[in-house]
């Protein structure tokens, strides 16, 4: 059975490494990017099952990337992944067309369960 492929985009290398390890240990195939520019091209090239996008990145924010991807018609699930408060993330994901959000947490099991719920929906 093919492992789900997840693209993680975050400008914080520590957060990127931790998220990648959580996902790999849970059995996912993972691609990471530390720069938001070029994310759309990477999605076209790799065709991930899920994209986890940090919201606050220099140059191009996660919500703007989401709008670009959704407006282009690419059929991929996009989830905002941020330390912002849940109510703010909920509103931001609704405004930009994301499939949802996951608040950054140190609770590995909670994070993995939320990722799995987006992949199964």
C-alpha positions in Angstrom: 0.0 0.0 0.0 1.3 3.4 -1.0 2.1 5.8 1.9 0.3 9.1 1.8 2.6 11.9 0.6 2.6 15.1 2.7 4.3 18.4 1.7 5.2 20.6 4.7 6.1 24.2 4.2 7.5 26.2 7.1 10.2 28.8 7.3 11.3 27.6 10.8 13.7 24.8 10.3 13.2 23.4 13.8 9.4 23.3 13.3 10.0 21.7 9.9 12.2 19.0 11.3 10.0 18.2 14.2 6.9 18.0 12.0 8.7 15.9 9.4 9.8 13.4 12.1 6.3 13.1 13.6 4.9 12.4 10.2 7.6 9.9 9.1 7.3 8.0 12.4 3.6 7.8 11.8 4.2 6.1 8.4 3.8 9.0 6.0 6.1 10.0 3.1 7.2 13.6 3.7 8.6 16.4 1.5 9.6 19.6 3.2 10.2 23.2 2.0 11.6 26.0 4.1 10.7 28.7 1.5 7.2 29.5 0.3 8.2 30.6 -3.1 7.9 27.7 -5.5 5.4 25.8 -3.5 2.8 25.6 -6.3 5.4 24.2 -8.7 6.4 21.6 -6.1 2.7 20.6 -5.7 2.4 20.2 -9.5 5.6 18.1 -9.6 5.0 15.9 -6.5 1.2 15.7 -6.3 1.0 15.4 -2.5 -2.0 14.0 -0.8 -1.9 16.8 1.8 -0.1 20.2 2.1 0.6 21.6 5.5 1.3 25.3 5.2 2.7 27.6 7.9 0.8 30.9 7.9 3.5 33.4 8.8 6.3 33.1 6.3 8.4 35.9 4.8 7.6 36.8 1.2 4.5 34.8 0.8 2.1 33.8 3.6 0.4 30.4 3.8 -3.1 31.9 3.3 -1.9 33.7 0.1 -0.3 30.4 -1.2 -3.6 28.6 -0.5 -5.6 31.2 -2.5 -3.2 30.8 -5.4 -3.5 27.1 -5.4 -7.2 26.9 -5.0 -7.8 29.6 -7.7 -5.5 27.6 -10.1 -7.8 24.6 -9.7 -5.2 22.2 -8.3 -7.0 19.4 -6.5 -5.0 18.9 -3.3 -5.9 19.2 0.3 -4.4 22.2 2.0 -4.3 22.6 5.8 -3.0 25.7 7.5 -0.5 24.8 10.3 0.2 27.6 12.7 0.7 28.7 16.3 -2.1 31.3 15.9 -5.2 30.9 18.0 -7.8 28.4 16.8 -10.5 31.0 16.2 -8.1 33.1 14.1 -7.0 30.0 12.1 -10.6 28.9 11.6 -11.5 32.3 10.1 -8.3 32.5 8.0 -8.7 29.0 6.6 -12.3 29.8 5.6 -11.3 33.1 4.0 -8.5 31.6 1.9 -10.2 28.4 0.9 -8.0 26.0 2.9 -9.5 22.6 3.8 -8.9 23.4 7.5 -6.2 24.1 10.0 -4.1 22.4 12.6 -2.8 24.5 15.5 0.9 23.8 16.2 1.3 21.6 19.2 3.8 19.5 21.1 1.2 16.7 21.4 2.5 14.3 18.7 -0.6 12.0 18.9 -3.1 14.9 18.6 -1.2 16.3 15.6 -1.1 12.9 13.8 -4.7 12.2 14.5 -5.7 15.5 12.9 -3.5 14.9 9.9 -5.1 11.4 9.5 -8.6 13.0 9.7 -7.8 15.3 6.9 -6.5 12.5 4.7 -9.6 10.4 5.3 -12.1 13.1 4.6 
